[in-house]
């Protein structure tokens, strides 16, 4: 049934879905219909979604209980498929196939659109090194920069 869920995606998203499915499988998880539904919701959203919204959207695709949704998102976070952003929202990690765990997000304050940007590793490490040098704070995870996206700044 998960193949039916993923086959409804446009080709570019289908490629991402296939790679994410492989990541799930290589992490030792079975691709259940619930996991496939949550994955589809995350991949097709350009906004951070709270767990309740993820649950409701996935439940429109296939029946899934709330506790399973929480556990699935937790597993996705653990294997690097999703990140927590903002005030409790989750986004699909578009760079999940990379080894590094430092991510930079641009978050639009007007429309809640979020974009994960892929800067050269040297640049990202400079930012994180500056943070460490300035505050002696060891970083891991993401940096979020808020502002207005191109669509909203007009």
Buried (B, 14 or more C-beta within 10 A) or exposed (E): EBEEBBEEBEEEBBEBBEEBBEBBEEEEBEBBBBBBBBBBBBBBBEBBBEBEBBBBBBBEBBEBEEEBBBEBBEBBBEBBBBBBBBEEBBBBBBBBEEEEEBBBBBBBEEEBBBBBEEEEEEEBBEBBEEBEEEEEEEBEEBBBEEEBBEEEEE
